[in-house]
């Protein structure tokens, strides 16, 4: 989404209810064809002078699909001729979903952010909106987030997406198993075994393994990545993909460095049981 969010025509919202209604309209326009159920989402806002405190958004029951070519209308960006800006702060944002559905996977989400800077803007054509301001070291954003999915549901969703992808190439997925094992507070190992069939004569098992770990400095290291098949024909077909996949092994990604100034990732946690839970702290 652009840093500029339209909120209808002047004047700016003067009540929390007015702001909530305009935000809902903006979100529905921006997510047209990809997100369903936003009309049922709970959005509550309170204005304290120019600031917003708090803004509560509950996306329980909202469904996010996978857009296909031609099923969404292009949403034009809002590029106004801005004639005035008034600085403000979203002091607290609460975002909840218990759950929302992504593709076909229920996702439980809780997030809270503090100190999000923005500006109320007015345009020459009489439209108004908000412009999000990037955080800085002097004006940091703090908060936390927790995301949880069913381990069994995650496996089912991955299987469904893989089934569709393979079917496009005339390959049938006849078996699938996904294992996720926690190997540390921020570490995990993943193993996938898939059985495939094409036509009457070609069938095989494909095995994929990978590991990942985040250290105390918030650097993600991708461990061993392997892709193999006991069927020599399938193994040969996997050659190009195998090379690209295994090249990822050993890569290091500085998660903290990837964030803009003013957004500091202080901790990430992983908990694997009946649910796969990822939590993060900003400070």
C-alpha positions, 0 to 999 in steps of 0.5 A: 500500500502507498504511504499516502492513504485517501480519506475522502473529501474535506474536511478531515475526520473530526470524530473517531467514528468518522475516521473508522468509516473512512479507513474501512472504505480505503482498505476495501478499495485497496484490497479489492478482489483479494480480501473478503469480509472487510465490511465485517471487520471491527475498526474503532478509533479515538481522536485526541487533538490531531493524534489518534489514540488508540486505533483498534482493528479486528480482522477476525473473519476476514479472508485473504485469497491468492489473486489470479490473473484477471480477477482483480481490478487495478486500484489507482494510486492516490497522487494528490497535489498536496497543499497542507500537512499537519503532523500527528502521531498514531500513538497506539495501534492494536491489530487482532485477528482470531483468526483471519484466513490466508488462502485456506489457513486460519491465522491467529494474529495479535500486534501492537505498535506505538509511535507511528508518525503520520501527517494529515494532508489536504489536496488542491482538489478538495480531497484529504488523507494521511501520509505515513512518515518513515520512523527515525532514530529520533522517532522510533516505532515500538511494539510486538507481534504474535502470529500462530497457525495450526501445524496440521493446517499449515501442512494442508495449505502447503499440500494444496498449493503444491497440488495446484502447482504440479497439476499445471504440469500434468503431475499428480501429488499422491502423498505429502508429509511436512515435518517442522522441528524446533531445534532452539528458541529461534531455530527450526528444521523442516523436512518434506516428503512428497510422492508424485505421479505422472502418467502410467509409468512415472512415480517417485518420492521427492525429499526436501530438507532445510534449517534456519536459525536466528542468533541473538544479533537478529541475523538469520542463517539458512542451514543445509538445504537439500533436494533429492529423489531416489528416481534417477529420471526425477532426480535429473529433472530436479537438477536445475531447481536443486542447484538454486535451492542448495545455493541458498544454504549458508546465506545470512540475512540481517533482519535488523539491518533490513528494517528502516531506521527507527524500527529496531527488532530486539527479539524473535521467538519460535514455538513449535507444538500443535501450533507454529507460533512466531513472535517478535519484539520491536524496541 
